[in-house]
Amino acid sequence: MLMLIGVAIQKKFTNSAYQNGLTNKTKTMTQTVASEALAMALQKAQKEFPSMGKTKQVGVGSFGYSYLPLEQMLSFVTPVLLKNGLCISQGFGCSSTGQTLIVTKLLHKSGAFLKSELPIFLSERDMANPKKNQTHNWGGAVTYQRRYSIKLILGLETDMDFNMEDEKEVQEKNINKGEVIETLREQVKAKTSNKSDTDVTFGLAKNAILNAKSKEQLTDHQKNIATRFAQGKLTLTQKEQLETLIVNKLKVLK
């Protein structure tokens, strides 16, 4: 009697293990099929997404930028996603280091999903600027990362723009554009004036050699190099570099 009970119990455990293995195998197959369905749906959606240009312009010239606002991007992609059994969900998360994350999920009707986590960053300039509303800064950063998260998970173009910057600040930059350009000119002028005489001479000689059209011109340049070196307007290293440049240029002219 005890032997029969033992055999029955053994059979029960054997059948249970078999059933568990079968369940796990079925679950894995189901997940694989769902993942394939998601991949195919995303591929189809990517082919159907309309062209999405940058529709919003802030500022003008080199101090301006253009970008596609989040709400407009969603209006472009959402109908296509829904048509293919897809949808996007976004919320907040937290990393192991305490960094706030934008958590983006691309979900398929099969139950499969893709997930991405992108940290939210505020620039030190924005955090240290007392004139800026920190809530506004936070909202801008969230919107910016939401938009980039969607672009990444859908495989869309992720060209960099700068719409996290305050529009008023950009407009102020445009007003002061003339002052900025003048400042840059002064900086370039200062850098040029700080160059040593040897650097200036070396630069001029190098350009002259590269633009030489004949062997005669190169011979004249070689004489000038020797003269400038004797005058202390070229260092020994610069002289040797220019002479090597002449040798290489002669090979080209042959």
Buried (B, 14 or more C-beta within 10 A) or exposed (E): EEEEEEEEEEEEEEEEEEEEEEEEEEEEEEEEEBBEBBEEBBEBBBEEBEEBEBEEEBBEEEBBBBBBBBEBBBEBBEEBBEEBBBBBEBEEBEEEEEEBBBBBBBBBBBEBBBEBEBEBEEEEEBEEBEEBEEEEBBEBBBBBBBBBBBBEBBEBEEEEBEBBBBEEBBBEBBEEBEEEEEEEEEEEEEEEEEEEEBBEBBEEBBEBBEEBEEEEBBEEBBEBBEEBBEEEBBBEEBBEBBBEBBEEBBEEEE
